[in-house]
Amino acid sequence: MIDNKQIALAITGASGAPYSKRLLGVLLAQGITVHLMISAAGRILLADELNWKLPARASDVHKQLVAEFDCADDLLHVYGEQQWSSPLASGSHRVPTMIVCPCTMGTLSSIAVGSSDNLINRAADVMIKEQRKLILVPRETPFSAIHLENMLKLSRIGVCILPPSPGFYFNPNSVDEIIDFVVAKILDQAGIEHHLMPRWGE
Ligand SMILES: Cc1cc2nc3c(=O)[nH]c(=O)nc-3n(C[C@H](O)[C@H](O)[C@H](O)COP(=O)(O)O)c2cc1C
């Protein structure tokens, strides 16, 4: 029933746009169907940090990204923030994994209280209630006790809290390698094969 070749990816308005762009590219290049949601703040951060300007309408974003990533039309689905007709709004879909990268403290808190007030929060709520894999890449520094409590609450019910904390023991030569370190960790958690970086001891 579950389809391992599908993934839900939400991009919210925290610093870390290079991670989300790289992650999206790797998923599409591997032929994985991506169900993409980008918050309004997420769009601002993509433009600020990467000069990657995306239109507001989901259908226009789809058109632009299919051209940019040179992928098949039906490999990518893009949904608006209030698009309740999306399969992700219901537990009846077959998507096994959802990643929020980067995840703002606002979205973290909404997921922790089950607010379901936009499609990203609802989709995360669905993953939790269906006991599927939810991976959050929270970005803020320092963390307050509120942030930490929200993360602990979610971790205790099986949500993967994966902060973008690159290791430097592999002696990176570039920012791209640092980005790949984090993306590789996300893919490992999602159970997706990759060759972004050598594994320790291999
Ligand atoms: C340039 C910029 C950087 C930001 N960086 C962060 C951040 O690293 N972490 C965070 O939690 N919020 C950050 N914010 C604030 C969020 O974008 C804001 O709280 C927003 O309401 C989050 O909405 P969303 O969760 O729907 O994307 C940043 C905002 C801007 C404009």
The ligand as an SDF file (V2000), in Angstrom:
LIG
                    3D

 31 33  0  0  0  0  0  0  0  0999 V2000
   15.4340   36.4490    6.5650 C   0  0  0  0  0  0  0  0  0  0  0  0
   14.6170   35.6560    7.5510 C   0  0  0  0  0  0  0  0  0  0  0  0
   15.2170   34.6210    8.2290 C   0  0  0  0  0  0  0  0  0  0  0  0
   14.4810   33.8600    9.1530 C   0  0  0  0  0  0  0  0  0  0  0  0
   15.0960   32.8130    9.7630 N   0  0  0  0  0  0  0  0  0  0  0  0
   14.3990   32.0330   10.6160 C   0  0  0  0  0  0  0  0  0  0  0  0
   15.0130   30.9050   11.2120 C   0  0  0  0  0  0  0  0  0  0  0  0
   16.1740   30.5670   10.9510 O   0  0  0  0  0  0  0  0  0  0  0  0
   14.2630   30.1510   12.0390 N   0  0  0  0  0  0  0  0  0  0  0  0
   12.9590   30.4420   12.3270 C   0  0  0  0  0  0  0  0  0  0  0  0
   12.3360   29.7080   13.0820 O   0  0  0  0  0  0  0  0  0  0  0  0
   12.3450   31.5360   11.7680 N   0  0  0  0  0  0  0  0  0  0  0  0
   13.0350   32.3280   10.9280 C   0  0  0  0  0  0  0  0  0  0  0  0
   12.4230   33.4180   10.3450 N   0  0  0  0  0  0  0  0  0  0  0  0
   11.0550   33.7690   10.7570 C   0  0  0  0  0  0  0  0  0  0  0  0
    9.9860   32.9670   10.0330 C   0  0  0  0  0  0  0  0  0  0  0  0
   10.1130   33.1170    8.6320 O   0  0  0  0  0  0  0  0  0  0  0  0
    8.6000   33.4550   10.4930 C   0  0  0  0  0  0  0  0  0  0  0  0
    8.4200   33.1000   11.8470 O   0  0  0  0  0  0  0  0  0  0  0  0
    7.4650   32.9110    9.6520 C   0  0  0  0  0  0  0  0  0  0  0  0
    6.2350   33.3540   10.1800 O   0  0  0  0  0  0  0  0  0  0  0  0
    7.4690   31.4000    9.6240 C   0  0  0  0  0  0  0  0  0  0  0  0
    6.3750   30.9610    8.8380 O   0  0  0  0  0  0  0  0  0  0  0  0
    6.3180   29.4820    8.2660 P   0  0  0  0  0  0  0  0  0  0  0  0
    6.6130   28.5550    9.4030 O   0  0  0  0  0  0  0  0  0  0  0  0
    4.9030   29.3450    7.7730 O   0  0  0  0  0  0  0  0  0  0  0  0
    7.3030   29.4030    7.1580 O   0  0  0  0  0  0  0  0  0  0  0  0
   13.1270   34.1730    9.4140 C   0  0  0  0  0  0  0  0  0  0  0  0
   12.5260   35.2110    8.7060 C   0  0  0  0  0  0  0  0  0  0  0  0
   13.2590   35.9440    7.7840 C   0  0  0  0  0  0  0  0  0  0  0  0
   12.5770   37.0340    7.0170 C   0  0  0  0  0  0  0  0  0  0  0  0
  1  2  1  0
  2  3  1  0
  2 30  2  0
  3  4  2  0
  4  5  1  0
  4 28  1  0
  5  6  2  0
  6  7  1  0
  6 13  1  0
  7  8  2  0
  7  9  1  0
  9 10  1  0
 10 11  2  0
 10 12  1  0
 12 13  2  0
 13 14  1  0
 14 15  1  0
 14 28  1  0
 15 16  1  0
 16 17  1  0
 16 18  1  0
 18 19  1  0
 18 20  1  0
 20 21  1  0
 20 22  1  0
 22 23  1  0
 23 24  1  0
 24 25  2  0
 24 26  1  0
 24 27  1  0
 28 29  2  0
 29 30  1  0
 30 31  1  0
M  END
$$$$
